[in-house]
Amino acid sequence: MLSLLSIISFASNAQFTDRFWAFGDSAAINFKNLNNPVPDSSILRVRGTCFSICDSLGDLIFYGGSPNQTIFRPPGPPYTYDMGFIINKNHNIITNGDSLKGIELYNEMTIVPNPANINQFYIFTAGVTPANQGLYYSLLDMSLNNGAGYVLQKNVQLQTFQTADCVTAIKHGNGRDWWIIIREWSYTQSLNSYYLYLISPSGITLSSHQNIGTSYIGGGGQKIEFTSTGDRFYESINGGLIERFDFDRCTGVISKDTILAPMASTVSRSYYSLALSPDDSKLYATTACTANKSYFVQYDLNASNFLASADTLLMLRASNLNSQEIGAVQPGPDGKIYLTAEGNSLDCGFDYLYCDTTWNLVNSNLSVVNNPNGLGAACNFQPFSFYLGGHRAYAGLPNNPNYELGPLRGSTCDTLTVGITEAVGYKNNITVYYDENWQTAFVNAKGLRGKKFAFELYNINGQLIQQQQGFLDSEYYTNNLSMVDVADGLYIVRLKTDKEVLTSKFIKR
């Protein structure tokens, strides 16, 4: 019996990670050592929207954001207001990486790696206001300009309608492709309209338009947060709504909406941001400042009454002398949850950018939930405990997806077919280690039962690149493959004997 060889997705060893955050007033955090994240710096001065991506070792590749219209821009020409920037690891604006569509909100930009080229990245941006609306993408190639990067395409328009401030990326169930989710909104029309785009080696395609969940007018203060497995997401808006949806990572279908918090009848629940604990049992939410107060709250998702489980961890109060307001909450790559807040001095006006004298405990630190899975006091929340090293925070933190999310094991799409015919029942006791410095793939197999072998190397398109045949003198097989003369990308190895078939994969970069 013959079938197509299915190759397990290449997400077990992540190509990209979320180990460097750039945000606020030149603030940054370096998470390369997950046991000891340290403050760093950037050239951003942004109230909200920011994004970043690192390689598999945790080293920064690039970052960027959309400055507030009154915030000082990075060095360069006299840029116009409300635009995005892409900045490389040397803290220089990438060539053609200015003037990205956007405004100074919070979750309107995100990065998706190009599944067809490991050096290329899509930056998706949303125009949230009527004067600057739509969905756009730009394509960045970091292999150009001697590794300094160049934007090949900029502000390619995908939609023209007003987009809610919750552009969200989630990896496809195959572990290679991606979904982009956006929500349409209006000042005058009640909507529950989602659009899903599939990013694959074939490019960007509109996969579906779905109407589901609560309809409402407006779209401010929105946040979409996925669970650790990506099969559910939670959405909040500043009208007091928290809603949960099921999500099929294979098909992109949103289903089974559950209202956890209905639209608020009072101003006490005007949600701004949310985050989930690593075990998906706790939801952390922030509220916008109403009646001169803003809150940071933990909810127990296992409780019979979601709203009654609320435990207020922090409250900030605005006064006549200063304005302190809780901002974004975001899971960190170290398993902790980080909270930012603005600390303005009203004697300087509502100061974006901060005045030189506006330094305080609130804007010079992030707050940290050290044990997010813990209930109540067991979560070990420490307000204003992470010092930013002389830099300051505003309301935003990076809108980065889970780059390390793997394939959806056991689903109909947790494998990638590359068109190689093969016998059913292949084995996986074969490993491949690729050394970038030597440009060599070390192939090792064990427990072989046959006497003859045939070794084959394929690219992702199913083309045979190398082959070798011979006899085995033991249960072991080893091969050092030189990859000097082949292009970067995903490769599949197949070892056949007269008793079994073994397959594996690796990435050359």
Beta strands, then each sheet from edge to edge (+ up, - down):
strand 1: 2-8
strand 2: 16-17
strand 3: 20-23
strand 4: 25-30
strand 5: 38-45
strand 6: 50-55
strand 7: 60-65
strand 8: 83-88
strand 9: 100-101
strand 10: 109-113
strand 11: 120-127
strand 12: 134-141
strand 13: 150-159
strand 14: 168-171
strand 15: 178-183
strand 16: 191-200
strand 17: 203-216
strand 18: 223-226
strand 19: 232-236
strand 20: 242-247
strand 21: 254-261
strand 22: 271-276
strand 23: 282-287
strand 24: 293-300
strand 25: 311-317
strand 26: 322-331
strand 27: 337-345
strand 28: 365-369
strand 29: 381-387
strand 30: 415-423
strand 31: 430-435
strand 32: 440-445
strand 33: 452-459
strand 34: 464-471
strand 35: 477-482
strand 36: 489-497
strand 37: 501-508
sheet 1: 1+ 30-
sheet 2: 2+ 6- 7+ 8- 9+
sheet 3: 3+ 4- 5+
sheet 4: 10+ 11- 12+ 13-
sheet 5: 14+ 15- 16+ 17-
sheet 6: 18+ 19- 20+ 21-
sheet 7: 22+ 23- 24+ 25-
sheet 8: 26+ 27- 28+ 29-
sheet 9: 31+ 32- 35+
sheet 10: 34+ 33- 36+ 37-
end
